[in-house]
Amino acid sequence: MTLHDLRLSRRNLLGAAGALSATAFLAACGGAGGGSAAAASQLDIYSWADYFAQDNLTAFTTASGITPKITTYDSNDTLSAKLNSAAGTGFDLVVPTSGWITEYASRDLVQKIDHSRLNLSTLDPSLLDRAYDPHNQYSVPKDWGLQGVIYDPRAVGGDITTWQNFLDAGERPGVQGKIRLSGSGWENVGVALWADGKDWNTTDQSVIRAGGDRMKDWVTRTKPQFTSSNVDPIVNGSIVLAIHDQAGARRAIEQNPALRWSVPGPTSQLWVDSYAIPKDAPHLDAVYSFLNYELTEKAQITDTRFLGYPTALAGLRGKLPPGIDNVDLIFGGAGVDLSKLTTFVVNPDTIPVYQEIQTELHALS
């Protein structure tokens, strides 16, 4: 079944959900699971820290009697290890990044989504049916971000519009040593691959290693940092060129308007953090009830304002209230075409190569 084959009656019912209170919405849905969702008093969610607006969590609990209990992780590697262990069997819902969905599905760690119990018609079509999860069999998009660059144009000598510009800027006097790269090997090697017109999802390890060699040579000369995502050093000028997402860029530019942000060409990364249901989730009715609430227009707008990342709601930009500062940056900047961006897909044959290169990059910086 494709995403466009969702049940018409469900679509019509939930299309008006944004205008309903949480209580009325859940009542209309019958608890999203035949009226039995209220049988669960707790929903165990394993997620990134501070990833749900408290207003939404409180409203859902008031409406359903179900309290979301959120346990947090700091990386997809940590999530993967948990799902592979006995300690991961009690979770009802997880929020992996897009590129890991294929790997989790292939290892039978997550179950297929029952589309008859959800309304996905409110979501942005450009975030659905992507290569990492055709027809969204195992995931539902929550929010998304981009790999771009924050920079001081006075220090780097002008605008950065391509990844080759980024590499060239890093070698300028006064920029060396004031650069921040990503904490992920595939994101750093991706810079060199994209600059050379290569695909970071290639299965050819020689191509990946060639990109890694180019980055190792560049790192030897430019001495970048691999620090946290704290934007303070970017704001105060300790860092003048940094790989970052758009939420961090927005925070930095609000404090230092002289800074600029770009998503360099010819392509860059689109990541989508997605809802997925562990294979043995104990409270499925509660899961679908929670997802149906989170997918309402009101809840997605609330989460966007809280996170600084756009949720997956179709037409979200036009539905945000007026007066939000630097609203363009929430969506990656004016003119960003999501269809031209790529998503990294974890491949067990190549991910060790990227991780090995990242270790080498650290040693050279």
C-alpha positions in Angstrom: 0.0 0.0 0.0 1.4 3.4 -0.9 1.1 6.5 1.3 -1.7 7.8 -1.0 -3.8 4.7 -0.3 -4.6 5.7 3.2 -8.2 5.1 4.3 -10.4 8.0 3.2 -12.6 7.8 6.3 -9.5 8.2 8.5 -8.2 11.0 6.5 -11.4 12.9 6.7 -11.8 12.4 10.4 -8.2 13.5 11.3 -8.0 16.3 8.8 -9.9 18.5 11.2 -7.9 17.4 14.2 -5.9 20.6 14.4 -9.1 22.5 15.3 -10.0 20.1 18.1 -8.9 20.0 21.6 -6.7 17.0 22.5 -9.5 15.5 24.5 -12.0 15.8 21.6 -9.5 14.5 19.2 -8.7 11.4 21.1 -12.3 10.8 21.8 -13.2 11.1 18.1 -10.5 8.6 17.3 -11.7 6.1 19.9 -8.2 6.2 21.5 -6.6 5.3 18.1 -6.7 1.6 18.9 -10.3 0.5 19.3 -10.8 2.4 22.5 -8.2 0.4 24.5 -5.4 3.0 24.5 -6.4 4.2 28.0 -5.6 0.7 29.3 -1.9 1.8 29.4 -1.0 4.3 32.0 2.5 4.9 30.7 4.2 5.2 27.3 7.9 4.4 27.3 9.7 6.6 24.8 13.5 6.4 24.0 14.5 9.6 22.3 17.0 12.5 22.0 16.9 14.9 25.0 14.4 17.8 25.0 12.8 16.5 21.8 9.1 17.0 22.7 7.4 20.2 23.7 6.2 19.9 27.3 2.9 21.5 26.3 2.2 18.6 23.9 3.1 16.0 26.5 0.9 17.5 29.1 -2.0 17.9 26.8 -1.7 14.3 25.7 -1.7 13.1 29.3 -4.7 15.2 30.2 -6.6 13.8 27.2 -5.7 10.2 27.4 -4.6 9.4 31.0 -1.3 8.1 29.5 1.9 9.6 30.8 4.9 9.6 28.3 8.0 8.5 30.2 11.0 9.7 28.2 14.5 8.1 28.5 17.2 9.8 26.4 20.2 8.9 24.3 22.9 11.0 22.7 23.6 9.0 19.5 22.1 6.5 17.1 24.9 4.1 18.1 23.6 4.2 21.6 20.0 3.6 20.4 21.2 0.7 18.3 23.0 -0.9 21.2 19.9 -0.6 23.4 17.6 -2.1 20.8 19.9 -5.0 20.5 19.9 -5.7 24.2 17.4 -7.1 26.7 17.2 -3.5 28.2 15.6 -2.3 25.0 12.6 -4.6 25.0 10.4 -2.4 27.2 10.3 0.7 24.9 7.1 1.6 23.0 8.5 4.2 20.7 12.0 5.4 19.5 13.2 8.3 17.4 16.1 7.2 15.2 17.6 9.3 12.4 16.6 8.4 8.9 19.7 6.7 7.7 19.5 4.1 10.4 15.9 2.9 9.6 17.0 0.5 6.9 19.5 -1.1 9.2 17.0 -1.5 12.1 14.4 -2.9 9.7 16.8 -5.4 8.2 17.8 -6.6 11.7 14.1 -7.0 12.7 14.5 -4.4 15.5 11.5 -2.3 14.5 8.0 -3.3 13.3 6.0 -2.2 10.3 3.8 0.8 10.7 0.1 0.1 10.5 -1.0 2.8 8.1 -4.7 2.1 8.7 -4.2 3.5 12.3 -2.5 6.7 11.3 -3.1 9.8 9.2 0.0 10.7 7.1 -1.9 12.8 4.6 -1.0 15.9 6.6 2.7 15.4 6.1 5.0 17.0 3.6 5.3 14.6 0.6 8.9 15.5 0.1 9.7 13.9 3.5 7.8 10.7 2.7 8.7 7.6 0.6 12.4 8.4 0.7 15.1 5.9 -0.2 15.9 4.8 3.4 12.3 3.7 3.9 10.2 3.2 0.8 6.5 3.8 1.4 7.4 4.5 5.1 6.9 0.9 6.1 8.9 1.3 9.3 9.0 5.0 10.1 7.0 8.3 10.3 8.9 11.5 9.9 9.0 13.7 13.0 11.3 16.7 12.1 14.2 17.4 9.8 17.4 19.3 9.5 20.2 20.0 7.0 24.0 19.9 7.0 25.2 23.3 6.2 27.9 25.8 7.1 27.9 28.8 9.5 30.7 31.2 8.6 32.0 34.7 9.0 32.3 36.1 5.5 34.9 38.7 6.6 37.2 35.9 7.7 36.6 33.4 4.9 36.7 35.9 2.1 33.1 36.0 0.9 30.2 33.7 0.4 30.3 29.9 0.5 28.0 28.3 -2.1 29.8 25.0 -2.8 31.7 22.5 -0.7 34.8 23.3 -2.7 34.3 26.9 -1.5 34.3 25.5 2.0 37.5 23.5 1.5 39.2 26.5 -0.1 38.1 28.9 2.7 39.5 26.6 5.4 43.0 27.1 4.0 42.9 30.9 4.1 45.2 32.6 6.6 43.3 33.4 9.8 40.8 30.6 9.2 43.1 27.7 9.9 42.6 26.5 13.4 39.2 28.2 13.6 37.2 25.5 11.9 34.8 23.0 13.3 34.0 19.8 11.6 31.3 17.2 12.4 31.5 14.5 14.9 30.4 11.9 12.3 32.9 10.5 9.8 30.3 10.2 7.0 29.4 13.9 7.3 33.1 14.9 7.1 34.0 12.6 4.3 30.8 13.6 2.6 32.3 17.1 2.1 35.1 15.8 0.0 32.8 13.4 -1.9 30.3 16.0 -2.7 33.0 18.5 -3.8 34.1 15.8 -6.3 30.6 15.0 -7.4 30.5 11.6 -5.6 27.8 9.8 -3.8 28.4 9.2 0.0 26.1 6.2 -0.2 28.4 4.4 -2.6 29.2 0.8 -1.8 32.7 1.2 -3.4 35.0 1.5 -0.4 37.9 2.8 -2.6 35.8 5.9 -3.4 35.1 6.5 0.3 38.8 6.0 1.2 39.8 8.5 -1.6 37.4 11.0 -0.1 38.9 10.3 3.3 42.4 10.8 2.0 41.4 14.2 0.6 40.0 15.2 4.0 43.0 13.9 5.9 45.3 16.0 3.8 43.0 19.0 4.3 42.8 18.5 8.1 46.6 18.2 8.3 46.8 21.7 6.9 43.8 23.4 8.5 43.7 21.9 12.0 40.0 21.9 12.6 38.2 21.2 15.9 35.8 18.4 16.6 34.0 20.0 19.5 30.4 20.1 20.7 27.5 21.8 18.9 27.8 24.8 21.3 27.4 27.9 19.2 29.2 30.3 21.6 32.6 30.0 19.9 31.0 30.8 16.6 29.3 33.8 18.0 32.4 35.2 19.6 34.7 34.5 16.6 36.8 31.6 18.1 35.3 29.6 15.2 34.8 31.3 11.9 33.8 28.3 9.7 31.7 25.4 11.0 29.6 22.5 9.7 26.3 22.8 11.5 22.5 22.3 11.2 20.1 25.2 10.6 18.9 25.4 14.2 22.4 26.1 15.5 22.9 28.6 12.7 19.7 30.4 13.7 20.8 30.7 17.3 24.3 31.9 16.3 23.0 34.5 13.8 20.5 35.9 16.3 23.4 36.7 18.5 25.8 37.8 15.8 24.0 39.1 12.6 27.3 39.4 10.7 27.4 35.6 10.4 26.0 33.8 7.4 24.6 30.3 6.7 24.5 28.3 3.6 23.7 24.8 2.3 26.6 24.3 -0.1 26.1 22.6 -3.5 26.0 20.5 -5.5 24.3 18.5 -2.7 24.3 18.1 1.1 22.6 16.1 3.8 18.9 16.0 4.7 18.4 14.1 7.9 14.9 13.2 9.1 14.4 12.1 12.7 11.5 9.6 12.6 9.1 7.8 14.9 9.7 4.0 14.8 8.1 1.2 16.9 10.4 -1.4 18.4 9.6 -5.0 17.5 8.1 -6.0 20.8 6.6 -2.6 21.9 4.2 -3.6 24.8 1.6 -0.8 24.4 0.7 -0.5 20.7 -2.7 1.1 21.3 -1.0 3.9 23.3 1.7 4.3 20.7 -0.8 4.9 17.9 -2.8 7.2 20.1 0.3 9.3 20.9 1.4 9.4 17.2 -2.0 10.5 16.1 -1.9 13.3 18.6 1.7 14.3 17.6 0.7 14.4 13.9 -2.0 17.0 14.4 -1.4 20.4 13.1 -1.4 22.1 16.5 1.0 19.7 18.0 3.5 19.9 15.1 3.4 23.7 15.2 4.1 23.6 19.0 7.0 21.2 18.5 8.5 23.4 15.8 8.5 26.5 18.0 10.0 24.5 20.8 12.7 22.7 18.8 13.8 25.2 16.2 13.6 22.4 13.7 10.7 22.1 11.3 8.3 19.2 11.9 7.0 17.2 8.9 3.6 19.1 8.6 2.8 20.0 5.0 2.7 23.8 4.5 4.2 24.3 8.0 5.9 27.6 7.1 2.6 29.3 6.2 0.9 27.9 9.4 3.4 29.3 11.9 2.2 32.4 13.8 3.7 35.8 12.7 6.6 37.4 14.5 9.0 34.5 14.7 12.6 35.8 14.3 14.6 34.4 11.3 11.9 32.1 10.3 13.6 31.3 7.0 16.4 29.7 8.9 14.1 27.2 10.6 13.6 25.8 7.1 17.2 25.9 6.0 17.2 29.3 4.4 15.4 30.8 1.4 15.5 28.7 -1.7 16.6 25.4 -0.3 15.3 22.5 -2.5 14.9 19.4 -0.4 14.6 17.2 -3.5 18.3 18.0 -4.3 19.6 16.8 -0.9 20.6 13.3 0.1 20.1 11.2 3.2 22.9 9.0 4.5 21.9 5.3 4.7 23.8 3.2 7.2 25.4 0.3 5.3 27.1 -2.4 7.6 29.8 -2.9 4.9 30.9 0.8 4.6 30.1 2.3 8.0 33.3 0.9 9.6 35.3 2.7 6.9 33.7 6.0 7.7 34.3 5.4 11.4 37.9 4.5 10.8 38.5 7.7 8.8 36.9 9.8 11.5 39.4 8.4 14.1 42.2 9.2 11.7 40.9 12.8 11.2 40.8 13.3 14.9 44.4 12.2 15.3 45.6 14.6 12.6 43.8 17.8 13.8 
